Amino acid sequence: MSGSVLITGGAGFIGSHIAEAFLAAGWSVTCLDDLSRGKRQQVPRDARFVKADVRSPEAFTAVADGKFDVVIHQAAQIDVRISVDQPALDASINLVGFANTLSAAAAGGVKRVLFASSGGVVYGDPALLPTPEPTANLPISPYGVSKLAGEHYLRVLGALHGFEGVALRYANVYGPRQDPASEAGVVSIFVSRLRAGKPLTVFGDGTQTRDYVFVKDVARANLLAASVTVSRGDRLDVPAFNVATGRETSVNDLAQHIGRALGRQPAIEYAPPRPGELFRSCLDVSKAARDLKWVPQVSFDEGLKQLAAWFDGAVQ
Ligand SMILES: NC(=O)c1ccc[n+]([C@@H]2O[C@H](COP(=O)([O-])OP(=O)(O)OC[C@H]3O[C@@H](n4cnc5c(N)ncnc54)[C@H](O)[C@@H]3O)[C@@H](O)[C@H]2O)c1
């Protein structure tokens, strides 16, 4: 299937890879972004670009009048700590902005909306690992609340206006174009520090775990989710899919993996644990494998090599 897609946050890290994946599959692509964090040069040359804030009337008009088949919502305030310090700002971008996008999609007769949710936050402190979709429960940050509430907006407005909503709950995404200056990308931060000969800071004892998924695998999950048949169901998790690897990696192991990929021995500095951080996170991906026919294809070592090549300027 191909058609016309609008990607909010399309100048950002994940959104720009999604744009490339859809272009490669023959779609007509429009990226909408306020460039608060994204970069204009990350928008692929063959995509249209609209500079707008997702909360604005301009964004509403761009989405509603564009005759899009699919809208993919990636634009967000992504920093958990900003959400703790400024919950109203987080809610304004992540909820008001999403509600505006969804209303516009409804007004424009869009058939399907994909939403970038987060498997790292909608499950709160998970009782079950790898964590399956039905256990989404009590987020422990305002960012987590905005992602879980976003899934509810998607469900309710989809049912009211007749579009299909699919929530993709990403694990920890890494890969080229992730900003090492951001708080969110530990992989990029470690790679950039190791390349600069600087020690890696590990908060706590480094045994805390995450599930790291490569950005091009995430883009491919979006492409598949744009056209697969989804049921609405009577539960939030029915049209929700974890996008992850199902593999747990500790921060200590992450440092060693990166050291091997770059051929350098990392020096590690341990710092006090950060309050409010999850201790373990790892997502069950069997539902995406079954319903989206999606499994991650890029191994951790291969993904790290591609990230290192990007830092070298060898890939875009
Ligand atoms: N990176 C991860 O590991 C991860 C994990 C789970 C979920 N997510 C979600 O995936 C999505 C993409 O994240 P990312 O890592 O690519 O971050 P990113 O910051 O690179 O991308 C977000 C984009 O949204 C844009 N944006 C922010 N506020 C906007 C606004 N008000 N109007 C228009 N555009 C706006 C930014 O300029 C940026 O280009 C986000 O929704 C994020 O919450 C990311």
The ligand as an SDF file (V2000), in Angstrom:
LIG
                    3D

 44 48  0  0  0  0  0  0  0  0999 V2000
   13.6230    8.4070   21.4790 N   0  0  0  0  0  0  0  0  0  0  0  0
   13.0610    7.4500   22.1920 C   0  0  0  0  0  0  0  0  0  0  0  0
   13.7370    6.5580   22.7400 O   0  0  0  0  0  0  0  0  0  0  0  0
   11.5440    7.4030   22.3590 C   0  0  0  0  0  0  0  0  0  0  0  0
   10.9910    6.3940   23.1400 C   0  0  0  0  0  0  0  0  0  0  0  0
    9.6030    6.3370   23.2900 C   0  0  0  0  0  0  0  0  0  0  0  0
    8.7880    7.2570   22.6340 C   0  0  0  0  0  0  0  0  0  0  0  0
    9.3610    8.2550   21.8980 N   0  0  0  0  0  0  0  0  0  0  0  0
    8.4680    9.2180   21.2230 C   0  0  0  0  0  0  0  0  0  0  0  0
    8.8150    9.2450   19.8440 O   0  0  0  0  0  0  0  0  0  0  0  0
    8.5420   10.5540   19.3130 C   0  0  0  0  0  0  0  0  0  0  0  0
    9.7660   11.0840   18.5790 C   0  0  0  0  0  0  0  0  0  0  0  0
   10.8210   11.2410   19.5370 O   0  0  0  0  0  0  0  0  0  0  0  0
   12.3260   11.5710   19.1020 P   0  0  0  0  0  0  0  0  0  0  0  0
   13.2180   10.7690   19.9640 O   0  0  0  0  0  0  0  0  0  0  0  0
   12.4610   11.4990   17.6240 O   0  0  0  0  0  0  0  0  0  0  0  0
   12.4480   13.0740   19.5910 O   0  0  0  0  0  0  0  0  0  0  0  0
   12.8030   14.4130   18.7970 P   0  0  0  0  0  0  0  0  0  0  0  0
   12.8380   15.5060   19.8000 O   0  0  0  0  0  0  0  0  0  0  0  0
   13.9930   14.2140   17.9170 O   0  0  0  0  0  0  0  0  0  0  0  0
   11.5240   14.5740   17.8500 O   0  0  0  0  0  0  0  0  0  0  0  0
   10.3820   15.2760   18.2470 C   0  0  0  0  0  0  0  0  0  0  0  0
   10.1180   16.3280   17.1780 C   0  0  0  0  0  0  0  0  0  0  0  0
    8.9190   17.0260   17.5450 O   0  0  0  0  0  0  0  0  0  0  0  0
    9.1320   18.4020   17.2760 C   0  0  0  0  0  0  0  0  0  0  0  0
    8.2290   19.1640   18.1460 N   0  0  0  0  0  0  0  0  0  0  0  0
    8.3030   19.3090   19.4910 C   0  0  0  0  0  0  0  0  0  0  0  0
    7.3060   20.0910   19.9300 N   0  0  0  0  0  0  0  0  0  0  0  0
    6.5850   20.4410   18.8280 C   0  0  0  0  0  0  0  0  0  0  0  0
    5.4390   21.2500   18.6270 C   0  0  0  0  0  0  0  0  0  0  0  0
    4.8350   21.8670   19.6440 N   0  0  0  0  0  0  0  0  0  0  0  0
    4.9630   21.3970   17.3690 N   0  0  0  0  0  0  0  0  0  0  0  0
    5.5790   20.7830   16.3130 C   0  0  0  0  0  0  0  0  0  0  0  0
    6.6720   20.0090   16.4400 N   0  0  0  0  0  0  0  0  0  0  0  0
    7.1730   19.8460   17.6910 C   0  0  0  0  0  0  0  0  0  0  0  0
   10.5880   18.6640   17.5800 C   0  0  0  0  0  0  0  0  0  0  0  0
   11.0920   19.8150   16.9290 O   0  0  0  0  0  0  0  0  0  0  0  0
   11.2250   17.3740   17.0780 C   0  0  0  0  0  0  0  0  0  0  0  0
   11.6270   17.4900   15.7250 O   0  0  0  0  0  0  0  0  0  0  0  0
    8.0930   11.4000   20.5050 C   0  0  0  0  0  0  0  0  0  0  0  0
    6.6840   11.4240   20.5260 O   0  0  0  0  0  0  0  0  0  0  0  0
    8.6250   10.6330   21.7130 C   0  0  0  0  0  0  0  0  0  0  0  0
    7.8590   10.8840   22.8580 O   0  0  0  0  0  0  0  0  0  0  0  0
   10.7160    8.3480   21.7300 C   0  0  0  0  0  0  0  0  0  0  0  0
  1  2  1  0
  2  3  2  0
  2  4  1  0
  4  5  1  0
  4 44  2  0
  5  6  2  0
  6  7  1  0
  7  8  2  0
  8  9  1  0
  8 44  1  0
  9 10  1  0
  9 42  1  0
 10 11  1  0
 11 12  1  0
 11 40  1  0
 12 13  1  0
 13 14  1  0
 14 15  2  0
 14 16  1  0
 14 17  1  0
 17 18  1  0
 18 19  2  0
 18 20  1  0
 18 21  1  0
 21 22  1  0
 22 23  1  0
 23 24  1  0
 23 38  1  0
 24 25  1  0
 25 26  1  0
 25 36  1  0
 26 27  1  0
 26 35  1  0
 27 28  2  0
 28 29  1  0
 29 30  1  0
 29 35  2  0
 30 31  1  0
 30 32  2  0
 32 33  1  0
 33 34  2  0
 34 35  1  0
 36 37  1  0
 36 38  1  0
 38 39  1  0
 40 41  1  0
 40 42  1  0
 42 43  1  0
M  CHG  2   8   1  16  -1
M  END
$$$$
